[in-house]
Amino acid sequence: MLKLVPGPVEAGGISLNNHLLLAAGILGTTGASLSRVLSEGAGGVVTKSIGPLPFEGHPGPCLVPVEGGLLNAMGLPNPSMEFLDELMLLAGKPVIVSIFGGSPSEFATVAGWFSGKVRAVELNLSCPHAAGYGASLGSDPVLVEECTRAVARSGVPTWVKLTPNVTDIREIGRAAERGGASALVAINTVKAMRISVGLRRPVLGNRMGGLSGRAVFPVAVRCVYELYEACSIPIIGCGGISSADDVLEMMMAGATAVEIGTAVMDDISVFTRIKRDLYSPDGEPADTIVGCAHD
Ligand SMILES: Cc1cc2nc3c(=O)[nH]c(=O)nc-3n(C[C@H](O)[C@H](O)[C@H](O)COP(=O)(O)O)c2cc1C
């Protein structure tokens, strides 16, 4: 089986311990849980999305297992600025803070709180279930460009996480690139819902939410592939990854590194397992693999 040579990875303006990152919102609410994921072998961690004000999130049920994945409508619960305290444990570690806001200036304010305390900022312009935030802004290329520019102009490496719930993800990727993004992250969850036949009601408290896990992997591969052809900045692949083969497939589509979410909720040792299967001292350099499916 194809293996990669191990070692540090440069992606989106920062250095990571390997190609595998924890995705935003998965176990990323405390410094202790992020530290644990790093000690389990993640090459970097993305925090829960932090916003300008504390939110409690949507009423439950917020997280429901479905075939091939999870349906969630958490509603961006977060402690806002107080999250800074959680980062003390993680000084010098490969931490990326995920942030959200309702306008370019809110994005700039929240990013400013974390300046010098994290390696990069990831803009959540993609959550499908938070009115006025996330995908509400992230499906408008003008707003994506403005939010990206408002953060990137400070000089912090700025990753922009995109929603697949748009007609043409390439247009949104190009807008982020024009705004000065250092990397694109694709994808956040796919807007979805289920209805309980017994109760005759939607299963999620918020009615609609986002689908993640195995079922979204082909959607994520397609988005990464399209972005690789449309943009020149690095792409971080995310969505349904749970094995070394999935990582290689994402890289062949064009991903420089990957984020893993739902598979970590099933099994925190996923990083150790993928690393064992992915790396070997006599493996190939990753740059011969990234984007090779386009040749
Ligand atoms: C319970 C849960 C909470 C999430 N919270 C966030 C979040 O706070 N910010 C964000 O950008 N994405 C969030 N996501 C999306 C994930 O980071 C990821 O983009 C998505 O789940 C697809 O990857 P996966 O299939 O590996 O989980 C969340 C996903 C889940 C399942």
The ligand as an SDF file (V2000), in Angstrom:
LIG
                    3D

 31 33  0  0  0  0  0  0  0  0999 V2000
  -21.0070   17.7360   16.8380 C   0  0  0  0  0  0  0  0  0  0  0  0
  -20.3410   18.5790   15.7800 C   0  0  0  0  0  0  0  0  0  0  0  0
  -19.9880   19.8910   16.0890 C   0  0  0  0  0  0  0  0  0  0  0  0
  -19.3710   20.6940   15.1210 C   0  0  0  0  0  0  0  0  0  0  0  0
  -19.0090   21.9770   15.4400 N   0  0  0  0  0  0  0  0  0  0  0  0
  -18.3710   22.7380   14.5090 C   0  0  0  0  0  0  0  0  0  0  0  0
  -17.9240   24.0460   14.8420 C   0  0  0  0  0  0  0  0  0  0  0  0
  -18.0510   24.5230   15.9850 O   0  0  0  0  0  0  0  0  0  0  0  0
  -17.3300   24.7770   13.8640 N   0  0  0  0  0  0  0  0  0  0  0  0
  -17.1230   24.2910   12.5920 C   0  0  0  0  0  0  0  0  0  0  0  0
  -16.5630   25.0010   11.7340 O   0  0  0  0  0  0  0  0  0  0  0  0
  -17.5020   23.0320   12.2660 N   0  0  0  0  0  0  0  0  0  0  0  0
  -18.1180   22.2590   13.1950 C   0  0  0  0  0  0  0  0  0  0  0  0
  -18.4920   20.9820   12.8630 N   0  0  0  0  0  0  0  0  0  0  0  0
  -18.1890   20.4500   11.5090 C   0  0  0  0  0  0  0  0  0  0  0  0
  -16.8940   19.6230   11.5280 C   0  0  0  0  0  0  0  0  0  0  0  0
  -15.7750   20.3970   11.9220 O   0  0  0  0  0  0  0  0  0  0  0  0
  -16.6260   19.0240   10.1190 C   0  0  0  0  0  0  0  0  0  0  0  0
  -16.4880   20.0670    9.1800 O   0  0  0  0  0  0  0  0  0  0  0  0
  -17.7390   18.1120    9.6550 C   0  0  0  0  0  0  0  0  0  0  0  0
  -18.2580   17.3540   10.7280 O   0  0  0  0  0  0  0  0  0  0  0  0
  -17.2900   17.1580    8.5330 C   0  0  0  0  0  0  0  0  0  0  0  0
  -16.1880   16.3670    8.9540 O   0  0  0  0  0  0  0  0  0  0  0  0
  -16.3930   14.8620    9.5620 P   0  0  0  0  0  0  0  0  0  0  0  0
  -17.2750   14.1300    8.6120 O   0  0  0  0  0  0  0  0  0  0  0  0
  -15.0100   14.3170    9.6830 O   0  0  0  0  0  0  0  0  0  0  0  0
  -17.0610   15.0400   10.8940 O   0  0  0  0  0  0  0  0  0  0  0  0
  -19.1140   20.1700   13.8150 C   0  0  0  0  0  0  0  0  0  0  0  0
  -19.4830   18.8420   13.5200 C   0  0  0  0  0  0  0  0  0  0  0  0
  -20.0840   18.0480   14.4700 C   0  0  0  0  0  0  0  0  0  0  0  0
  -20.4570   16.6150   14.1210 C   0  0  0  0  0  0  0  0  0  0  0  0
  1  2  1  0
  2  3  1  0
  2 30  2  0
  3  4  2  0
  4  5  1  0
  4 28  1  0
  5  6  2  0
  6  7  1  0
  6 13  1  0
  7  8  2  0
  7  9  1  0
  9 10  1  0
 10 11  2  0
 10 12  1  0
 12 13  2  0
 13 14  1  0
 14 15  1  0
 14 28  1  0
 15 16  1  0
 16 17  1  0
 16 18  1  0
 18 19  1  0
 18 20  1  0
 20 21  1  0
 20 22  1  0
 22 23  1  0
 23 24  1  0
 24 25  2  0
 24 26  1  0
 24 27  1  0
 28 29  2  0
 29 30  1  0
 30 31  1  0
M  END
$$$$
